[in-house]
Amino acid sequence: MFKTIRVTILLLILLVVGMNTWLTQIRSTDWDAPLFVAIHPISGDSSSKTLQYLNRLEEWHFDDIELFLATQAARYRVTLYGQSSSQPVSVHLGDTIQELPPALPSDSNMLSSFLWSLKFRFWHWQMKGESPLAGADIHLYVVYHDPDLLPVLEHSVGLQKGMVGIVNAYGDRRYTKSNAVVMVHELMHTLGATDKYDLSTGSPMFPDGYAEPDKTPLHPQRFAEIMGGHIPVNESSSQMPGSLAQTVVGKTTAEEINWGN
């Protein structure tokens, strides 16, 4: 009898947690109000360049994110508060965090990914509890690196469950605008958008990973689809966008985050 009661209580707790997560995800894309996005900077190394960059970070450095999403939302006639034009996200800068998030698993098998997800979400729960931005809708932990020490960044990740992400970025002002592209890509993942590039090659997939799939001639494309990640130059090569001004939210991505007409 005691075992049955215990199992029943655990199932009820899981049901409540699951329902709360589901309702949070539904509310996040009903676009009745702007989403509160918290940026938590972290130093990924001991470089003086990275530390100087973090010390000089200001909230306005993330204005490109707000502007990009407002412009793209207007393209899809997204309405907030019944208005035809509004700002879908409000970005706020938190204090620098001294602890690195759990490292991503070295392999991609399901068990490793599941265990990492649990560890990361527990770590996030601890970090969030110490932050004045704990009540934000979306939390992005941005780990900055010195480009001279780490020429190639590790993958970033965004989770819809928990609406949280880790962004690996460069702590150098020359990369501020390209960092914003990665941040928005992972932010879109937290809202339910999916990758639209070939995971083995990194090339955007046609047609959903193309900003202008109906363009004639098809190549070169002028923009990157935000979840496609790159600007297709021809059938076999593509290039990274240098800023959000070179990216758009494509039709399929818009539908995934409930921006569809």
N, C-alpha and C positions, 0 to 999 in steps of 0.2 A: 504493500500500500504506500509506504513512504517513498519508494523508488518511483512509483507512478505519479505521485504528487510532484516530486522533484523534476521529473521529465516534463510534466505538464507546465510547470512554472517556467522552465527553460524555453520551451516551445513558445509560450506566451511572450517572453522577453524577446526572442528572436523575431516573432511576428510584429511586435511593437517597433523594434529597431528597423526592420525591413520596411514597414509602412511609413515610418518617419523619413527614411532615406528616399523612398519612392515619392512621397509628397514634396520633399525638398526639391527633388529633381524636376517635378512637374511645375512647381512654383517658379523655379529658376528660369524657365522658358515661357512663362505666360506673358512676360514683358508688360506687366502692369506698372512696374516701377523700375528704376535703374538698379542694376546689380552692384553691390559694394565689393570691389576687388582690392585685396590687401597684398602688397608687395613686401616680402620679407627678405632683405639682402643678407647674404652670407659670404664670407671670404673663403674661397676654395683653396687658398695657399697662403704662404707667409710673405708674399712679395710686397714690398713697400709701394709699388705702383698700384696694386689691387687695393691696399689699405687706403691710399690717398684717394682713389676713385670712390670708395665707399664713403669716406668722410665728406666728399663733396656732392654726394647724391642729394637731389632735391625732388620734391613731388612733381614739379613741372617737367622733369626729365621724362615722365611717362605720359605727357599730354598727347603724344602721337597715337597712343593706344586709344584714348577716349575719342580723339578726332576721327581716327580710322573707322572705329565701330559705329560712330554716329553717322558718318558719311555713307557707310555700307548699309546701315539700317534704313536710311532714307531712300536708298535705291530700291529697297523692297517694301517701302511704305509701312514700315513698322511703326505702330502707334503706342505711346506710353501716356497714361492719364488721358487718353482720348485725343491727344494732340498729334498732328501729322509729323512734327519734327521734335525730337527730344534726344537725350543722351542715354543710351542703353546701359552704359557702365560708368561707375565713378571710381577712379583709381586712387588709392591712398598708400603712402610709403610708411612702413613700420620701422622699428628700431633694428639695427644690425643684430643678427643672431650669431652666437659664438659656437654653436654646435652644428656639425654637418649632419644632413639626413642620412639614413641607411643607404649604403651603396647598392646600386642596381645589381641584380644577379648576373653572374658571368655567362650563364646559359639561359635559354629562353623556354625551358620546359615549364609545363603548367604548374607543377608543385612549387618550383623555385619562385615563380612569379607570384603565386598565391601567398607564400610565406613572406616574401618581400613586401607585398601589399599590406599584410597585417602589421608587420614591423613599422612600415612607413606611416600607416594611419595612426598607430599608437604613438609614434614619435610626434606626429603632427598634433595629436590631442594634447600632448605634454607642452609643446611649444606654443600652441594656440592659447592654452590656459594662462600663460605668462605674458600675453600680448594685449595691449589696449585695443587692438583691432580684432579681438577674438570673435566678435559678432559678424565679421565680414561674410558675404555669401561665397566668395571664392578666395582661396589662399594660394599664392604662388611664391614658392621659396626659390629665390634667384641666387644661384651660386656663381660668384664672379671669379674669373681666373686671369692671370697675367698671360697675354698671348705669346710673350717671349718664352714662357716656361711650358705652355701647353698649346702648341699650334693647332691641334685638332681637339675639339670639345667632345665629351661624351654625349650620348643621346639624352634629350630631355624627355619628360613624361608628364602627361596630364590624366587624372583619373576622374571619371564622372561620379563614381561612388565617393562621396566625401567632398567632391568639388575642390580638389587640391592638386597641385602640380609642382614638379621640380624643373627649373629651367637652368641649364648651364649656359653661362654668358661670359663675355670678355669684360674685364675691368679696365677698360680703356675708352676714352671719349670718342675715339674714331669709330667704335663699334656700337655706339648708343642706339643708332637707328636700326641697325641690323639685329641687335639684341631684341628690339621691340617686335620684330617679325616672329622670332621664336616664342616670345612671351604670348603673343596673340594666338599663335598656332596651338600652344598648350592650353591656353584659356578656352579656346573653342572645343578642345577635347573634353574639358570639364562640363561643357554644356551638351555633350552628346555627339559632336562632330567626329567623323572618322577620317583616317588618313586616306589620301587619294594619290598615293605614289607607290611604285613597286618597291616592296621592302628589301628586295635583293639588290636592286640597282639604284634606288633613289629617284628614278625618273617618274615624272608625273604620268598618271594613267589617263588615257583618252576614253571618254570625253570629260568625265567628272573632274579630273585633275587639271584641266585646262581652263584658263580664265576666259578665253574666247574660242570655244570649240567650233563655232560656225564661221570663223574668219577664213577668208580666201585671199591669197594662199594661207594654209594653216600655219606654216612656219615662215619666219620666226614669230613667236608670240610676243606681245608687248608687256604682258603682266604675268605674275604668278598667281595661281589660285591658292588661297591661304593654306588649305590643307593638302594641296599638291606640292607645295614647298619650293618649287623651282620654276624658272621661266624657260619653257622649251624653245631652244634655238633651232633645232632641226629634229629629225626622227630619232637620232641617237645621242644628242647632247643637250644639256640644259645648264642654266646658271642660277646662282642664288640671288634673290632680290636684295638690293642694298638698303631698302627701307620699305615701310608700309605703303608709301606712295606708289610702289611698283607691284602691289598686290591687290586682289579683290576677293570678295566672298562669292563663290560660284553658286549656281542655282541649287544643286544637290546639298551642299553644305548649309545653305540658307534654310532648306526644308528640314534638315536634321536638327537645327536649333529653333525651329518653329518660326522662321522668318518667311515661310512660303506665302505667296499671295492667296 
